[in-house]
Amino acid sequence: MAAVTLSYAQALRVIGQNLIPLGIDSFELAKWGDDYIVWEHSRLARDPSEKQTFFAKITRKILKHEDSDRETVNRLYFSSVEIFTSDIEQQSKRRISGSPSDLRDLSFVLRVLGDYLDRKAAREFTISWTMESIKVRYDQKEENFTLQNLYDFGINMYLKRSDRRRTN
């Protein structure tokens, strides 16, 4: 199968749709090549040996391949093909239900962040997410957001989208 390329907005929306049923509300998300990795904070915080920098954890996990049962529970891996397949499945559900029911849900906010990263032409990035703050690191820059900031960006994103001509 040829390489599948989705925008960050599309990919992060799908990841959010997959995280919502799990009840994950505090995590680190990293784009690694064409794929994405999510670590849940609350589970990582239980083990004092996990008090390393985020990039040290990525390096240890990926390069040393230390996969114990505990680590498997702490990490979610999303390949580009899995995201693409899930996006197709979710598109059919969105067509049936119409617009999103809660514009402040995780998938919406991650989609807005993805749109922001698309416009910034980011390559690799990480998102640190808690209910209090969202920190995005990309291309040697770091930005902080609140849920209200991202909600406002999302409204602007939808207003711009409604200005486009429909091609159905």
Secondary structure, 3 states (H helix, E strand, C coil): CCCCCCCHHHHHHHHHHHHHHHCCCCEEEEEECCEEEEEEHHHHCCCHHHCCCHHHHHHHHHHHCCCCHHHHHHEEEECHHHHHHHHHHHHHHHHHHCCCCCCCCHHHHHHHHHHHHHHHCCCCEEEEECCCCEEEEECCEEEEECHHHHHHHHHHHHHHHHHCCCCC
